[in-house]
């Protein structure tokens, strides 16, 4: 039976190669797979994929396209599929706010002019702006080796189309494309997304790919997201958009497409209950500059500069409201001040549109921290600003001067949060540390809550100055034992302290904490009178007002371990777990208890 099916398929292929395009028109149709905004769950667009190839005897769409190239029918089939995808796209109720991602076979680059001209004609008929179309440059072949490639990219840009690198990381010349051409999106190949939640190497690669792309003003799409853990990891690394079976499978039926997946925005979303200090400060410094759309006339820009004589640049958006970069007065001066310069720009033969003058600029989401934005400025020589987005749309700009204000104000807020007695960071900094480190699952993390036992009767008996002495003594011991980069020491208040650590083993930490507790017990005993020290207790009142004996001061430490690979952004849940292990430590004989997050023991 298998041999018969194989023979039938082979015969069909030979027949199809002779009449491939007519047969393709009968059976091929586009399927749409949603591409979703990771932060909101809203559908941003769709990738169009070929379906029906198996009915022509081909195992994969690539097999069919290879045969079409051999039969010199590739252009006809690709144009037919593109026109059908556009027709289907135009029937969607929200198509004006979506983007359709279309693969461009590198073998068609030499015929790129025909591809673009026919597509533009279809778009005009359907009333779809070119900025709603994104061409994916497949890395199956080396795009940049074609001599016509650079001219085609210029033509696409001038026409208003968006561009993406497809299958980033497994093809040809991706870094060359990033370096030499203006791109809008970078699609990370499924190979790097599969199991990213458990592979430290993949996590480092994905995180750094995202950082590089954002510095260059490029948004990042993760392909092939198939699990919730992969989805959460992508969000943690700053990925902008996702597609894959975890969100939705491709479908040929538009009735199965939905405008949003709101449940995605709530997955593991404890951290979104409040804004970070950075975001609050950055929002105060955002400058909402007037914008210009790339499809507007050049006169629009001249009018903006005339009305805003002190402004040297303006953000440029596409028809969908996404930032494309900036347009600077500097690049227009030679036309503004030359005789007939403006007339020259508007001359149809000369063809200088707004898109011709767009400069790249870093584009980053509003939830980025101030230090990251400042690093972007440091790595982008001559950049006028960072363009900020919210839900992928333009939200304003920040300048280097504004970021300096943000960082200064942040440092002031941090200083105000420091405990005046010990000089250690307070509750806001502790919370920020737990939030940040909870999301970084590359290594094991430890959160240690330190609380004195019998501090109230000691403070009542010897006075608050001696109580402050005991507090400072413990702070000094903490600083003696924990001084490496990455070690975090905080003062919750009173006799409560916090130690946050990464890159330690449980055995190493247990040894150091036992020494810390032992040293504190010995040193603090010197604060008692000789008589009380010899008795090993003092007489005092408990919190209920009852008089009784109390042992000498000691400290109890509850340690919460977050194992490698566990990603948590719910600070409330972490704090609750820390409180439980602290209670066990205070009830224990040694005053030191370890607990792994999630353990019920």
C-alpha positions, 0 to 999 in steps of 0.5 A: 500500500505504501509503495502504491501511494508513493508511486501515485504521488510521484506520478502526480508530481510529474504531471503537476510539474507540467501544469503546476500553476493551473493546478495550484490555483485549484487547490492552494489556499492561504492559512493565517497564524496569529502573531500576538502582542506579548504584553497584552494578548492582542493580535498584532497580525498574521503570517500567511502560510501555504495549505493544500500542497499535499493534494499536489503530491508534495510533502511540504510547501518548500518541496512545491516551491522548489519544483515551481522554481525548476518549472519556472512557475515560482513567480506565478504561484507566489503572486497567486498566493499573495493575492489570495492572502490579501483578499482574505486579509481584507475581509477581516474586521480589524485589518486596518490595525493589523499586519500581514506577514508574507514570505519573500522567496529569495529566488524572486529577488531578481523579479522583485520589481514585478512582485512589488508592482503587482502587490501595490496594485492589489493593495490599492484595490483593497484599500490596504496601506503598504505599512500593513504588509511585512515581507519576511526575508527567508534565511533559507537562501542568502538574500544579500548575494543577489545584486538586485537585493539592495535596490529591492529593499530601497524600493520596498521601503519607499513604497511603505512596506515593512521588513522582517528577518525570518528564521533568525539564527539558522540561515544565511547572513542575518548579521549582515542584514541587521548591519546594512539594511533598515528592518522592522522585525526579527523573528527568532527561529523556533530552534532557540525558543524550544525549551528556552525555559530550561536551557541557560544557553538559549536564555542567554542567546535570546536575551542578547538577541532581543537587546541587540534588536532593540538598540537597532530599533527592531522589534522581536518576534518569537516563532514556534512558542508551544508552552506556557513556560516558553511564553513566560520566558519570552516575556521576561526577555523583552520579546515583543511579539509571539506566534506558535501553537500555544497561542493558535494554530494556522487556520484557513477559516477566517471565522476561527480567527479572534482579535485578542487572547486576553488570558495571555496578558494575565499569565504569571502576571503578579508584577503588573499589578503596579508600575516599577519606580523606573516606569513611573519616573520615565513617564514623567520625562516622556516628551510627546513630540508631534509625529509625521506619517511616512506616507504624508507629503514632504510639505508636512515636515516643512510645516512641522519644523516651521511651527517648532523652530527649536525642534531638530527632529520628529518621530516618523510613524507608519500608517499603523501608528508604529514608529519607523525612526526619526526625520531630522532637520539636518538632512533636509537643510540642503533642500530647505536653503537651496534655491528651488530645493523644496520644488526638487523634493516634490518633483516626481522624477527626483522622488524624495519622500519622507521615507527617504529621510528616515533615520533609525532610532532605538525603539523600546517598550515603556517597561524598560528600566532607566539603566537599560535606556542609558546603555542604549544611548551609550551604544548608539553614537549620535542618537537624538532620542529613544522612541518609547512604545506602549503596546507596540504603538508610539508613546513618546520620546526621551532624550539623554538629558531626560534620562539623566534626570530620571537616574538622578531622581531614582538615586534620590528616591533610593537614598530616601529609602535607605535606613538612616541608622544602618545606611542599608536600602529599605523596603522599596529596594528590597521589593525591587530586588526580589522582583528582578531576581525572581525573574532571572532564572539562570541560577539559584537564588536565596532570600534570607529574612533575619529577625532578632529574638527577644529584642523588645525586652532587651530594648526596654531593659537597656534603652533604645540606644543600646538597642540601636547598638545591637542593630548596628552590630548585626548590620556590620556583621552582614557587611563583613560576610556578604560583600561580593557583587550581586550580594544584596543587603537590606534593612526592613526596619527595626530588628528585621533585615534582608539578605539576597544572594545569587551564585551561591550553593546551599552548603556555602550559604549555610556555613556562612549564615551559621558563622554570622549567627554565632558571631552575633550571639557572642558579640551581642552578649557583651552588651548585657551586664555581667550579671545578666550575661552570667544568668543567660537571661533577663526579666522583662515584659512580653508584648501582652504585658506579662512579666517573665524571663527572656533568653539573651538576644539571638537572630533567626534566619529563614532562607527561601531558595528559588531553584534555577529554572524557576521564574517568579514575578509575583513578589506577593507570593515570594513574600508570603513564602519568606514569612512562612520560613521565617516563622519556622526559623524562630520556632527552631532550635538553631534559628536557621531554616532553609526552604525551597519555594513551593515545598510544603514541608 
